[in-house]
Amino acid sequence: MSTRRLRITTPGMIAAAAAIGATTLNALNAIAPVDFLSLSLQPNRAFAQDVDEQINIRVYQRASPAVVSIDTNDGAGSGSIISSDGLVLTNAHVVDNTRTVEVTLTDGRKFLADVVGFGANGLDLAIVKIRGANNLPTITLARSPVQVGQRAFAIGNPFGRFQGTFTTGIVSRIDRERGLIQTDAAINPGNSGGPLLNSQGELMGVNTAIFTDSRTGGNIGIGFAIALERVQPFLAAVRSGSAPQTTQRQGPDPGRTAPKPLVLNGSVITGSLGRGSSVLPVDNSFFDLYTFEGRAGQRIQLDMASQEIDSYLILIDPNGNEVAQNDDSGGGPNARIVATLPADGTYLLMANSSEAGQAGAYRLRAQATAVGSSNAVNQERVILRQQGILGPGSFVLPSDGSLFRVHAFEGRAGQSVTLNLASPDFKTYLALLDPSGQSIGENDQVSQNDNTSSLTVTLPQTGIYRVIVNAYDRRGRGRYLLTIR
């Protein structure tokens, strides 16, 4: 029950929460001190738009001087200056056929640079050292963990012709097992090696691959970056002199992956992973990409079986969001996905091996039942599971002095979600704002004797939703767990 309905939804609070996600709070403070009382006099959308624009401008101004274009005999890519004496972080596939490259800064200066290190075990990273450089601008490595729903920014040299191009989006998915960040920020050939940035203009990943069609080679909203937890050990190896001096990548450039058609309820497909397959740059594993047409509400079962490799499946919806991934649910080394499709459109299925370099034959089968049929299992999926602390660094609600934080997730129109906020330390308060910043639900406890807050709602539109994690009163401090299903 809720005894404080609409307590936090003054215009200023709605606008502030709508404009900031879980990882943009510090950026908002860095732009200007926030007076929530004065914000209540401003229109919601005007305030949100102004904050978004200021964050965009600030990120670009902070990071772009340290983003470079890298030109080789075979093409062009991008990179990030990470030390004032000229160390540039990029992809191995940008520089793997040369020892010397030309680096162009945003101010037009050109330098020769030497390739000095590659990622081990096929990790798609490399370092080049600019000759005779000092006092160069640098990009800071991110200090906070990346989260799904947070804003993402890319700067690079798409198609080798448009240096300094700035694009924005969100973090669509995080594959922590493989160290990949998926984003819908536009990444194109030539962006490879450039930074994926957070709202503070800090590097949280290295743009490395896109899924694209074979006709245009352009972005279709699904890009990948190597996460910082994979980058930092590589940088340590470079600085210690232990990084490999030659590339250990195998297979073709991951930037272009032409999908193959997959027919639901069609014949079993036989395939083979190995030389000639695409390579997932983070772990050097082979994969094939398939597409099929699906309908919202359609229940599917996807099976990948092999006696030679440990199968791995990843399913991505038409908007570039992960529907499911699986390793061993098909029994033994076989993978199986059972899911209900969230939207009409073209789905991408990655038939992958779970370990680097595994090669061998596999069988792929896709079964579907009609929309509304009860013959398949509709599995509940966790959208977000976030631990946090209300305490120093949290925002303060002016009306009663209680602390709050903001988390974000991407939802679709008609999707039913349940939010649970639990804490062993304080009485919780939970609110959900739609993409326009309007409150669509609040709760302070599921029962008289339970401090857990819970909401079940049907989302009215597709977009980014903000969750307000709040203490019921000014005394509330401590740990919390937010789960969205």
Secondary structure by P-SEA (a helix, b strand, c coil): ccccccccccaaaaaaaaaccccaaaaaaaaccccccccccccaaaaaaaaaaaaaaaaaaaccccbbbbbcccccbbbbbccccbbbbbbccccccccbbbbbcccbbbbbbbbccccccccccbbbbbccccbbbbbbccccccccccbbbbbccccccccbbbbbbcccccccccbbbbbccccccccccccccccccccccccccccccccccccccbbbbbcaaaaaaaaaaaaacccccccccccccccbbbbbbbbcccccccccccccccccccccccbbbbbbbbcccccbbbbbbbcccbbbbbbbcccccccccccccccccbbbbbbbbccccbbbbbbcccccbbbbbbbbbbbbbccccccccccccccbbbbbbccccccccccccccbbbbbbbbcccbbbbbbbbbcccbbbbbbbccccccccccccccccccbbbbbbccccccbbbbbbcccccccccccccccc
